[in-house]
Amino acid sequence: GKADVECDVLVLGAGPGGYSAAFRAADLGLNVVLVERYATLGGVCLNVGCIPSKALLHTAAVIDEAKAMAAHGISFGEPKIDLDALRKFKDGVIGKLTGGLAAMAKMRKVTVLRGTGRFVGPNHLRVEGEKAQVVGFRNAIIAAGSQSVKLPFLPEDERIVDSTGALQLKAVPKKMLIVGGGIIGLEMGTVYSTLGARLDVVEMQDGLMPGADRDLVKVWQKMNAPRLDNIMLKTRTVSAEAREDGIWVGFEGEGAPKEAQRYDLVLQAVGRSPNGRKIDAEKAGVAVTDRGFIDVDGQMRTNVPHIFAIGDIVGQPMLAHKAVHEAHVAAEVAAGEKSWFDARVIPSVAYTDPEIAWVGLTEDEAKRQGVAVKKGLMPWSASGRAIANGRDEGFTKLLFDAKDGRILGGGIVGTHAGDLIGEVALAIEMGADSVDIGKTIHPHPTLGESIGLAAEAADGHCTDLP
Ligand code: FAD
């Protein structure tokens, strides 16, 4: 009755979850409305997350690699850095991708409504944009994502940024503090340090990159020691004062310096919180947890059967590739298919230098949980390709069930580790064992063959391909 637009499926939010859900639903013949408050499609990932960070990390990696060429007898001299041009390159990358999404939405006849959406009932959403519109829907898919957590005691100051601010790359600070030693903080730290900043990192846990095996992180940390002045572990920031000469930050904990420290730039990267409490979900009857997450079942349904939720808003891990797969399930179920989110594993990657990637059971978890594993280790110091690349600091590690030899997990540290880990994820999904992987002929000389060789090593075969 009271709707300006009617649709089969309303999708709220056009990040990797939202656009994937909208496209799949449209491909299945449903009439789709996609609501997004940003000017472009793509959400956090394309606009202020995965993609711009990787554009800058690639640039940083090339600068570092060019410097490392000195050891190969090739010198380029100091790089001349034009921040405006670099920013333009990064924005161009984003533009290509978000433009591509807009074209795909059009091709599929997905109606995109710009504006902020809030539920007004179990079958209606109000969009406040240039004009206010009410969308009536049969099914809804909530994909409203997350935003970075703000530490309450940090003052408003342009020298204190979150990842979005850091990606704007306004200037390169001399001295930078990274608050939170997780993936996002260390990726941005890598970019800024290659461009010339000195880094301090403060982390509440007892190690950087919580979640990854310590032996993987150790390799990264050794390579990156020259970038890092002070790593403060089991330490918290407790105060910050914006003065003319910088941001003065106070610390508490095991690694805390006694006096406040001065920084030109402070990056807060202490996690992300879901947007569940900002969409009036309760007006549609959808339950939201205190922290703003929306609980869903294996078909991505909320407590209201015709309303689904996907991506960062449904919980950890907050990763784009998880959002996309959940999106397809929600769209297919909305179209009447019997789909189910049934991933055994979701890979994690830190696109630092070297990269750190892991999937499935980690060795530290196996130890904590008392799982008996057979381990295969392939140090890249025995990989012809890694040596030829001048980057043999890494390793590939696979963990197999000690009982039946099936693969349970794997971790890789080294250049391109993120590109390699997909094979380990496939092996886990397929229930492969060490013989399956070891007898699969991998091309030589590649970094990928370290996966086959690690499987061979797990069965006691020594590797004979340098
Ligand atoms: P989002 O991408 O958050 O999209 C939600 C969308 O909903 C947004 O566009 C928002 O504007 C819109 N929205 C919210 N509320 C409303 C409303 N009421 N009305 C209208 N629109 C609304 N993940 C990876 O897998 N790999 C990476 O390398 C990676 N790097 C990252 C780097 C950074 C710096 C950051 C911050 C994140 C990174 N992530 C990465 C995480 C990744 O960006 C998220 O997991 C992913 O974007 C989640 O997708 P989503 O669809 O759930 O939500």
Residues whose N, C-alpha, C, O or C-beta is under 5 A from the ligand:
A	BS01	FAD	L12 G13 A14 G15 P16 G17 G18 V35 E36 R37 Y38 G42 G43 V44 C45 V48 G49 C50 S53 G115 T116 G117 A143 A144 G145 S146 S163 I184 N275 K278 I279 I310 G311 D312 I313 M318 L319 A320 H321 A323
